[in-house]
Every structure is written in structure tokens, then in C-alpha cells.
Amino acid sequence: MPLKKIALFCFCFALTVQPVFAGFDEAAAAFAVGDYVQALKEIRPLAEQGDPRSQYAMGVLYENGFAVTKDLPQAAAWYLKAAEQGNTDAQYNLGAMNEHGLGMPVNYVEAARWYRPAAEQGDIDALSNLGVLYQNGQGVPQDKVLALALYNVSVAYAAGGQTQAAQNRQILANQMPLDDVKKAQALTERLLERDNLRPGLEAYLQQPQQ
């Protein structure tokens, strides 16, 4: 599955960086022991109050059929609520659902729309998948230089791990002229400058097409 899976780590990480809503820690504990019914009981009111972490969690429950009937359109609806508030995991999942036609028709334009904000925040999977769309010209103008740069950034943020982006960039680089590979490397270096991923990508995309 191309979607991100929820785990106890996700819940605990969220607890360390965002204000805790009453019930969210209880939901994390319930999820950790597989008590999805209790997790749903704790999460649903928070999601309905607008908490993006809880909205994302609701999407995961519906995606997987945990304590609810599996319902991909409903999962997408919850992911959308969280994505609109900047939750990068929800943005990625929504992009993947659009790209692969999960619970909805394939829509590459929407896939790119949701991958991009997650990629701009350094989500390694969104960077990689956005690169695929640019490599193939799906939902965006084909741009192999940008695709290779996005793969490079994804690999850099993954600390050099063996990721799909690492495989993609090797295959793509072997197909590109050396001058274009050099252009991609220069773009990569700009995107990896401190706090420059989003503005650097924006600046590149605003350049006149060559």
C-alpha cells in the first residue's frame, strides 16, 4: 500500500510537539494494545472538534477498517480535513489516494497538489512521489531535472537509506544527459540549503520553461 500507516510512534511523536487534547493520550494507549474501539471512542470527538492529528487518525482507522467498516472515501474525507490544516501525513496519503485511484478516480493533478506541501516540509515519501510525477509528466509538466533533484533531496533527508527514491534517481540519472544531471545536482544543493526547500522549489517552478 502506498499510504502511510499509523503507529504508536506517530501518536507519541505528535504528543511531544503539539498541545495535548484530553483523550488523545488515551487513544494512543488504546491503539498501542490494539483496542481500536476505545481508540475510536477517544479520537472521534477530537477530530470533530478540528484537531488535525485526530482527523488523520480517523482517516487511518477508516483506511484499514479498524473499529469501523473499511471505507476509503470516508478515509479520504478525514485526510482532507487534516491535510487542509497542514498535516503532512494526511497530505501524503491524500496524494497517494489520488495518484493510485484508491477510493476515488485517479487524478494526478490532485496528487501533485497534495504531495507538494508535504514535500516542502521535507516528507521523504512525498518528495519521492512528487518526483515520479515530474519524471513522467503526470499532473504536472514533465521535468526530469526537477524529478532527479526531488529524489536527491528525499535521499538526503532519509540519511542515505535504501529508499525508493534512491532506486528511482539511479535509473533516471542513467537516462539523462550529463548536463541535465549537473543541473539537477545544482538544484539539489539549492533545495538543501537551510530553510530553502519551499522557497527554492517555488523559485524554480516560477522560472520560464526552457
N, C-alpha and C positions, 0 to 999 in steps of 0.2 A: 504493500500500500504506500502511496506517496505522501500520505498525511502524517503529521507529527502525532505521536502518541503521548498521552498524558501519563505522568508517573508521580510517585511521591516526591521525587526530587523537584519536579516542576512546582508542586504545591509549596514545598518548603522554601524554594528559591523565591517564590512570589511573596511569601510571608516576610522575608528578610528585606525586601526592597519597597514594599507598599504598605500603607496603613492596613491593619487587620480589621476586617469586618467581623462582628460577632458571628460565630458559626463557621467561619472559613477554616480555622484550625481543626474544628471538629470534623469538617468534611475531609480534610487531609488525612486525619487519623482513620476515618472510616474507609476511605479509598485505599489506604495502605494495607488494610486487612481484608480487602475485597468486599466490604459491606457497602455495595453501591446504592442500596435502597436508602441507607442512612446518609450517605454522601449526597444523594439527590435531594433528600429532605432538607439538608443544611444549605446546599448550593442554590436551589431554585429561588428562594426569596431574595438572596443576594443578587442573583442575576436579574431578577425582575426589578430590583432597585437600581440597576445600572452598573454594577461592579463588573468591569471588563474581564477580570480573571475568572469570575464565576460564569460569565457568559461563555467564555472559551471552554470552561469545564463542561457546561451544559452541552456544547457542541460535541465534545468528545464522548459524552455519555450517549448521545443520540447517534453519533457515528458508529459506535461499537455495540450499541444495544445493551448498555449497562443499566439495569434497573428500569429501562424503558424499551419499548419496541424500537428496533433499529429503524432509523428514519433519516436518510441522507439529506433530503430537502430541509427538514427541521434542523439538522446539524448545521447546514449551511446558513440558515436564518440566524442561529445563535452566533456562529462565527462572524457573520456580517456585523452584528451588534458590537461584538468585541473589536473587530477589525476597524470599524469606524472610530473607535476610541484609541486606536494606536497599538493594540495588542499584536505583536509581530507573529506569534504562533498562529493566531487566528487569521492574520493576513496571508501567511504562507498556506495554511490549509484551504482557505478560500481560493487562492490562486491555483492550488493543485486540483481542487474540485472542478474548477473551470477548465483547466488545461486537459484533464483526463475525462471530463464528462461524468463525474460522479454525483449523481442526484440532480443533474442538470445537463443541458446540451453543452457540448464542447464550445468554448468561447475563448479564443486565445487573447483577444483584446482585453477582456476582463481578467484573464490570468495574469497578463503583464501588468495590468493596473494594480493588482493586489500584491504581486511579487515585489514590485518596485519599492514601496515604502518599507517593507520588511528587509529587503536587500540594503536599502540606505541606512538601516540601523545595524547592519552587519550580520544578519541572519545568513549563515553559510549555505543553507539549503535554498533559500530564496535567491541568493546570488547565483548559485549554480543553475537553478531552473530558469531564471531570467536570462542567463547566458545562452541556454538552449534555445529560447525563443528568438533571441537576436541572431544566433547562428543559423537558424532555419527560416528566419523572416516570418514567424508565426505571430500575428497580432501586433507586430512592430516591424519597421523597415529592417531588412537583413543588414547586419553589420558584424562581420566576423572579427574585426579588430576589437570592438566593444565586447563581444562574446568571450574572446580569449582573455581580455582584461578582467572580466567578471569572474571567470574561472580562476584566474590567478589570485584575485582578492579572496575568493572563497577558500582556496587552499591556504593562503596566508593566515586567515582568521581561524582556520582549523588546525593551526600549528603544524602544518605539513603532514597531517594524517592521510591515510589512503582513503580518499573520498571519491564520489562520482565525479566531482569537478576535476580532480587530478587526472582521472582517466579521460574525461572529455577534452581537457586542454591539450593533452599529449596527442590525441587523434587529430584535433583541429590544427594544432601548430604544424603538424607534419603535412597538412594540406595547403598551408598558406605560404605565399611568397615571403622571403626573409624580410623584406622591407615592412610588410604588414605585421610580422611578428615583432619587429623592433618598435613599431608604432604602438602595438598592444602593450609592450613592456613599459614604454614611456607613460602610457595612460595608467597602467597599473601603479607605477610609482607615485603618480599624482593622487590617485584614489586612496593610496595607503598613507598619504601624509596625514598628520594629526588633524582630526575633525574635518577632513576634506572629502569624505566618501560621498555624502549627499551633495554638497555644492560642486564637487568635482564632476560628478555624474551629470548634474544639471547643466553645468557649463559645457560639457562635451556634447550633450544632446541638443543644445541650443546653437551649436555651430552649424553653418550652412553645409548641407550634404555635398560631398566631393564627388 
